[in-house]
Amino acid sequence: MIETPYLLFLGDAPDMLAAKVAIGIRDWRPDHAVGQISLPGCGADLGLTEMTLDEAKAAGARTLVIGVANRGGVISPAWKEVLIKALEMGYDIASGLHNLLRDEGDLVAAAQTHGGTLHDVRVPSVGYPIANGVKRKGKRCLAVGTDCSVGKMYTALAMDAEMQKRGMKSTFRATGQTGILITGHGVPLDAVIADFMAGSIEYLTPDNDDDHWDLIEGQGSLFHISYSGVTMALVHGGQPDALILCHEPTREHMRGLPGFSLPTLEELRDTALPLARKSNPDCQVVGISVNTQHLSEEEAVAYLEEVEKRMGLPAVDPYRHGADRLVDALAAI
């Protein structure tokens, strides 16, 4: 188990988008975060108290969580001074990066010397099966996006919270490092060997009660040249009964790919649904989740109204306005 509370390390993140791991913890487990620590030039600010390692330790922090998700998932040499000092002070360190803490000799040495633990969240801990497509009991909802980092995890978490409030049977199923750090369990999908990715999602969402919903955290995008593979594994392995389309309307291009524009919501619907129906012929698109964080309230409401009229589906920002209408759409299936 990863010891809480956390000190969230922002490093030299160039912007808020690069700090999405820390943002997710701040928003969904605020009681786990005592503060943030950043390096000079950091472009991200969570609005938490900026602390030194000493101050956070005095406030009770047990684990330094690397809250940055940079392209390629690498541990920057510029971070090492802070990471090693944290271990010397008795912190554990948790990371969801592809570049593993356990592969960094200086961090391993410091952990061994000072009794700290290195938690690599993005390491599969189960020997997952190859997917077989056998129909499972229970119900499943998958968030699919026009791009990476458009709010798929937030959508699933918000829907799960609303369903729990109503007394409905539901479980948020984490498939990435942020979701795993928030909930304490899940599948680090993009670190699973390709042949076993869909099988890992079958494993994550097993047979359940007929009225139980698994809210599956989406990853990547079917349209993203870099990360479409994980999305495809979710679409087939998740065997979803329902899809929620997720979109961020202010993006000028796909994340990290300046030469590629985002698909329309219609293109996403018309691509994702036929693929989902290969594993579940009864799958439906039931709603649209729009990340309106960069729009004013007036702009957000107008945009949601336009999308809803155009698509004929409930369109909401579940984090800003609540997920009740998306949950209503699930309950109607």
C-alpha positions in Angstrom: 0.0 0.0 0.0 1.1 3.5 -0.8 1.2 5.5 2.4 -0.8 8.7 2.6 -0.9 11.7 2.8 1.0 12.8 -0.2 3.2 15.7 -1.2 2.6 16.3 -4.9 5.7 16.9 -6.9 5.2 19.1 -10.0 8.8 19.3 -11.0 9.3 21.5 -14.0 6.0 20.7 -15.7 5.6 23.1 -18.5 1.8 23.6 -18.1 -1.2 22.3 -16.2 -1.9 19.6 -18.7 1.5 18.0 -17.9 0.5 17.8 -14.2 -2.7 15.8 -14.7 -1.7 13.1 -12.2 -1.4 15.7 -9.4 -4.5 17.4 -10.6 -6.5 14.2 -10.4 -5.4 13.5 -6.9 -6.1 17.1 -5.8 -9.6 17.0 -7.3 -10.7 13.4 -6.2 -8.7 12.7 -3.1 -8.0 16.2 -1.6 -7.6 14.7 1.8 -4.6 12.8 0.6 -2.7 15.9 -0.5 -1.0 18.1 2.1 0.6 20.4 -0.5 2.7 20.7 -3.7 6.4 21.2 -4.4 7.8 22.5 -7.7 11.0 23.5 -9.3 12.0 26.9 -10.8 10.2 27.5 -14.1 7.3 25.2 -13.4 4.3 26.2 -15.4 1.8 24.3 -13.2 0.1 25.4 -10.0 -2.5 23.3 -8.2 -3.5 26.1 -5.9 -2.3 24.0 -3.0 0.3 25.3 -0.4 3.8 25.3 -1.9 5.9 23.5 0.6 9.5 22.4 1.1 10.2 18.8 1.9 10.7 19.7 5.6 7.4 21.6 5.8 5.5 18.8 4.2 7.1 16.2 6.4 6.1 18.3 9.5 2.6 18.4 8.1 2.5 14.6 8.0 3.3 13.8 4.4 4.5 10.2 4.0 4.9 9.8 0.2 6.2 12.1 -2.5 4.1 11.5 -5.5 5.5 12.4 -8.9 2.4 14.3 -10.3 3.8 14.9 -13.8 2.8 12.9 -16.9 5.3 14.1 -19.5 5.6 12.8 -23.0 7.4 9.5 -22.9 7.0 9.2 -19.1 10.6 9.9 -18.2 12.3 10.8 -14.9 14.1 14.0 -15.6 17.6 14.4 -14.3 16.6 17.8 -13.0 14.3 16.1 -10.5 16.9 13.9 -8.9 18.1 16.3 -6.2 14.6 16.6 -4.8 13.8 12.9 -5.1 17.1 11.8 -3.4 16.7 14.3 -0.6 13.1 13.1 -0.1 14.3 9.5 0.3 17.1 10.7 2.7 14.4 12.4 4.8 12.3 9.2 5.1 9.7 9.8 2.4 8.5 7.0 0.1 8.2 7.9 -3.6 5.4 6.9 -6.0 5.4 7.3 -9.7 3.3 6.3 -12.6 5.9 7.1 -15.3 7.1 4.6 -17.9 10.6 5.3 -16.7 10.7 3.2 -13.5 12.0 4.4 -10.2 13.4 0.9 -9.6 15.6 1.3 -12.7 17.3 4.4 -11.4 20.4 3.2 -9.5 20.8 6.4 -7.4 17.2 6.3 -6.2 17.4 2.6 -5.4 20.6 3.2 -3.4 19.0 6.1 -1.5 15.9 4.0 -0.8 17.9 1.1 0.5 20.1 3.2 2.7 17.3 5.2 4.3 14.5 2.6 4.4 12.2 4.2 1.8 10.0 2.4 -0.6 9.8 3.1 -4.4 6.3 2.5 -5.8 6.1 2.1 -9.5 2.4 2.3 -10.2 2.8 1.6 -13.9 4.0 -2.0 -13.5 1.5 -4.8 -14.1 1.2 -7.0 -11.0 -0.9 -9.8 -12.6 -0.4 -12.3 -15.3 -3.3 -11.2 -17.5 -5.0 -13.6 -19.9 -5.6 -13.1 -23.6 -9.1 -11.8 -24.3 -11.7 -14.3 -25.3 -14.7 -12.1 -25.8 -17.0 -14.4 -23.7 -20.1 -12.5 -22.6 -19.9 -11.3 -19.0 -22.7 -10.6 -16.6 -23.3 -7.1 -15.3 -23.1 -3.8 -17.2 -20.2 -1.7 -18.3 -19.8 1.9 -19.4 -16.7 3.2 -21.3 -15.6 6.8 -21.8 -14.0 7.3 -25.2 -12.5 10.6 -26.3 -11.6 12.7 -29.3 -8.1 13.1 -27.9 -6.0 12.3 -24.9 -6.6 14.1 -21.6 -10.0 15.4 -22.4 -11.8 14.2 -19.2 -12.4 10.5 -19.6 -11.3 9.7 -16.1 -13.2 12.6 -14.6 -16.3 11.5 -16.4 -16.1 8.0 -15.1 -15.3 9.2 -11.5 -18.1 11.7 -11.6 -20.6 9.2 -12.8 -19.5 6.7 -10.2 -19.9 9.3 -7.4 -23.4 10.1 -8.6 -24.4 6.5 -8.8 -23.0 5.8 -5.3 -25.0 8.8 -4.0 -28.2 7.3 -5.5 -27.5 3.9 -4.0 -26.8 2.3 -7.3 -24.3 -0.5 -7.7 -21.2 0.8 -9.5 -17.4 0.6 -9.4 -14.9 2.9 -11.0 -12.3 0.8 -12.9 -8.9 2.6 -13.1 -6.8 1.9 -16.2 -4.1 4.5 -15.8 -1.6 5.7 -13.2 -3.7 8.6 -11.9 -6.8 6.5 -11.4 -4.7 3.9 -9.6 -3.2 6.5 -7.3 -6.7 7.8 -6.6 -8.4 4.5 -5.9 -5.5 2.3 -4.9 -6.2 -0.4 -7.6 -6.6 -1.0 -11.3 -4.7 -2.0 -14.4 -1.8 0.1 -15.8 -3.1 -0.6 -19.3 -0.4 1.1 -21.4 2.3 -0.9 -19.6 0.6 -4.3 -20.4 2.1 -6.3 -23.2 0.0 -5.7 -26.3 -1.4 -9.2 -26.7 -2.8 -9.1 -23.2 -4.2 -5.6 -23.1 -7.8 -6.5 -23.9 -7.6 -9.5 -21.6 -6.5 -7.3 -18.8 -9.7 -5.3 -19.1 -11.7 -8.5 -19.2 -9.9 -9.3 -15.9 -10.6 -5.9 -14.5 -14.3 -6.0 -15.3 -15.5 -9.6 -14.4 -18.9 -11.1 -14.0 -21.1 -9.0 -11.7 -24.7 -8.5 -10.6 -27.0 -7.8 -13.4 -27.7 -4.3 -12.1 -24.1 -3.4 -11.4 -22.2 -0.9 -13.6 -18.5 -0.8 -14.1 -17.4 2.7 -15.0 -14.3 2.1 -17.1 -11.6 4.8 -17.2 -10.9 5.6 -20.9 -7.4 6.0 -22.3 -5.9 7.6 -25.4 -8.1 8.1 -28.5 -8.9 5.9 -31.5 -7.8 8.9 -33.6 -4.5 9.5 -31.8 -1.5 8.2 -33.8 0.5 7.6 -30.7 -2.0 6.1 -28.3 -4.9 4.4 -30.2 -3.8 0.9 -29.2 -4.8 1.2 -25.6 -8.2 2.6 -26.6 -8.9 -0.3 -28.9 -8.1 -2.7 -26.1 -10.6 -0.9 -23.9 -13.3 -1.0 -26.6 -13.0 -4.7 -27.1 -11.9 -5.9 -23.7 -14.4 -3.7 -21.9 -17.3 -5.2 -23.8 -19.2 -1.9 -23.0 -23.0 -1.7 -22.9 -22.7 2.1 -23.1 -20.3 4.6 -24.5 -19.8 8.2 -23.3 -18.2 10.5 -25.9 -15.7 12.9 -24.3 -14.4 16.1 -25.9 -12.4 19.3 -25.1 -13.6 22.0 -27.5 -10.7 24.5 -27.3 -8.0 22.1 -28.6 -6.3 23.3 -31.7 -4.7 19.9 -32.4 -4.3 16.4 -31.0 -2.1 16.4 -27.8 1.5 16.3 -28.8 0.7 16.1 -32.5 0.5 19.6 -34.1 -0.1 18.2 -37.5 -3.3 16.3 -36.6 -6.7 17.9 -35.9 -9.3 16.5 -33.6 -12.1 14.4 -35.0 -15.7 15.6 -34.6 -18.0 14.0 -32.1 -19.9 12.6 -35.0 -16.7 10.9 -36.3 -16.0 9.6 -32.9 -19.5 8.1 -32.5 -19.4 6.6 -36.0 -16.0 5.0 -35.4 -16.3 3.8 -31.8 -19.7 2.4 -31.9 -19.2 -0.2 -34.7 -16.0 -1.3 -33.0 -17.7 -1.7 -29.6 -20.5 -3.7 -31.2 -18.0 -6.3 -32.2 -17.7 -7.4 -28.6 -21.2 -6.3 -27.5 -23.8 -6.0 -30.3 -26.2 -4.1 -27.9 -23.8 -1.3 -27.1 -25.2 2.2 -27.3 -23.8 5.8 -27.2 -25.8 7.3 -24.4 -24.3 10.7 -23.7 -21.6 13.3 -24.3 -19.1 14.7 -21.7 -17.5 18.0 -22.6 -14.6 19.4 -20.7 -15.5 23.1 -20.5 -12.7 24.2 -18.1 -11.4 26.8 -20.6 -14.8 28.2 -21.3 -16.8 30.8 -19.3 -20.1 29.6 -17.8 -22.1 31.3 -20.5 -19.9 29.9 -23.2 -20.1 26.4 -21.7 -23.8 26.4 -21.4 -24.2 27.6 -25.0 -21.8 25.0 -26.3 -23.4 22.2 -24.5 -26.8 23.2 -25.8 -25.5 23.3 -29.3 -23.9 19.9 -29.0 -27.0 18.3 -27.4 -29.3 19.7 -30.2 -26.9 18.5 -32.9 -26.2 15.0 -31.5 -29.6 14.2 -29.9 -27.9 13.1 -26.7 -27.5 14.6 -23.2 -24.4 16.8 -23.3 -22.9 17.9 -20.0 -19.7 18.8 -18.2 -20.0 16.2 -15.4 -17.3 17.8 -13.2 -18.6 21.4 -13.6 -22.4 20.7 -13.6 -22.8 17.2 -12.3 -23.2 13.8 -13.9 -26.8 13.2 -13.1 -28.1 13.3 -16.7 -25.4 10.8 -17.8 -26.4 8.5 -15.0 -30.1 8.9 -16.0 -29.0 7.8 -19.5 -27.4 4.7 -18.1 -30.3 3.9 -15.9 -32.6 4.0 -18.9 -30.8 1.1 -20.6 
